Amino acid sequence: MTESVMEAAPHDSKGRQLVRSLFRAYYGRSQSFPSELVRREFGFGFTKKIDFRHKAFLSQREFAEYVQLEVPLFMSYSAALYEKPAATPMNKKGFLGADLVFDLDTSYEKEKHEHNPIFCPYCLERVKQDCSALVERFLIQDFGFSEKELFVNYSGAKGYHIHVNSEAVRQLSSEARKQLLSYITATDLNLERILRKEFFAKSKDSFVLRGPSTRARGWAKKLFDAAYAFVDKADLPHFKAEGISVQRANKIMENKAFVLERMTEGNWDSLRGMEPVWQKLLRKAVAFHSLEVDKAVTFDLARLIRLENSLHGDTGFIAKKVSLNDLPDFAPQRDALAFSPNESHWVKSKVTGTLEMAEQKFELKEGKITELPENAVVFLLCKNKAELK
Amino acid sequence: MDEFAAAYPFSSRARELLKSVGKEELSPQRLRSAGERLLDAIQGRKPFREQSARERVVDYVLARILLAAIDRPSAARKYASSVARAALEKIGDETIEEQFAELAKDFFPSFKESDGEYVVSLADYLKNGSGLLYAPLEAGKVFFSRNELQSLLKKAIEARVCDLSSISLKTLPPFVSEVAKEIEPRIPREQARTTHAGKYLDLPCMKKILQGMSEGKRFYGVMALAIACVKDGLSKEDAVKLVSTYAENCSKGSSPFTVREAQTSVDWIYRHPSIGFSCNKMREQGLPVDCAGCSLALERRRAK
């Protein structure tokens, strides 16, 4: 989540009134509270994501009343717990610990697809895939968290937040959290430390290539599994696609059983001159397994994060809490809608394009007045891409 | 006094026992003798005479008080390294499995031995460990051989001994700073040298920068050093060591230039290794560029 200053949306006063009244009605029927609310710091936004922070509440009721009265467009709370959450400056709050939160919002605009600049389900689907990969490959498989300790939250706009609610992580320092990020992103992973040259004489060619074996763990295991599976399954076109010569590919395929057996023992040198092949395969495996994460959200212990099930003032979508089981089928344009599908309003579009929402497609044309369902209207008003008529 | 606590004065068990040590231990004379032992430890000398277990633990406490008053991170690091080395030598020499396990549990409460491997939880590892990227990690546990765990333990001990943040100098009597002033000049200064020095780090300007820069030039100084480290192919760990010494040598000014700030610059430069080494940029920022006798300047003149 970036906290860049955003223009207040919607801009026209009628639109603003409608959005405010719909937000108020939503909070009247649906309120969500973070765990240990009295120990959290809150931040609210009326013109941008966070206009002010250092706000605290003594009870859920007080919080609910505040939201009903003020109707903020954005609501965030601290991943950290404090003795005095409203105290300023930060060092007076009395830090007690912080949940571990990951924010995924990679832009896939440049990936090959028909990108929709108004609202792109493809890009959101790709971020959701990253989210599943983070949960399965890293948080559960490597870091050992249980499903019960995790919850996923759609951000309400372009990304997903993953919260780890576990006593074991609350006291992790910012530095320790950076280590987790370094593991997930693998930006500093040096393949020469995974695939080492063990010299047995002084000459520069007198080495054996040692790599991970079946006993490997962590990144070494991920890379071993990837390389092993490739050698085991690949045929000539696969080798060619990786830029490996036909001659070398044939040699590997002819000696497949021998190569694989040696690999399981950590000897990656069963055929001479394989180093460039491994380097290529391993680099690809790193790119496949690693994930891009908005790091500051994880390591900045003073960070505020969107409140689950609150509305996002930039889209009108619910920042919906999604169970891990429901995640594969979750589609924000269908499942994060807050308003009535039966109500509609007339708007004048400021853009030309298509808006996909609630299994429907709406064709928009700049300057054209159209009747749209409430969810689409709120979305366009919040994005300042339409005005109410 | 408990022998375990005396052998490992940084352990939680020692901390418990120290509660019985009164303020009467803190006298100028006692502090001076602890200072002598601190110097012995830093310079790798064995203590002149055998000490009782109690003396050893009290010495440790007083040494850390002195280090806090001296406020020189390199001295604290050297002392911590000496304490950690002594602890691990003891474990290694005597192969006291019980002590090893107790010590490991003190730093890694989740420590377990299983099928000839040592296991600690990820949370414990992160609280005490170094990098996670190459760690043998599986299902929230990190696995080690005996040697690997020992070296991890060494780092954890060093970090604990080095952490002087719990010592409040304001609550200590004035003679503490007087004794610290007597001891401080006798602690050898860390030479800003690296065995990996190369073409760039050997330049006269780099050597001058290493001696420390004044406020306003400290940041550019560390950036220049970090770039030189990258160009000379130093590992990031070695670069961090080098700039840590630099940070200590820099003038304190209105606010000190911290080791952490220096490390952040190294992190950034190592993430952007293509940044070039520019004498002009250094000159612009007021760093001491001296082309006379500079091999790089000569090389560039020849190339032209």
Interface residues (C-beta under 8 A of the other chain):
Chain A: Q141 D142 F143 G144 F145 A168 V169 Q171 L172 S173 A176 Q179 L180 S182 Y183 A186 T187 D188 L189 R193 I194 A216 R217 G218 W219 A220 K221
Chain B: S121 L122 A123 L126 K127 G129 G131 L132 L133 Y134 A135 P136 L137 E138 A139 G140 K141 F143 Y270 R271
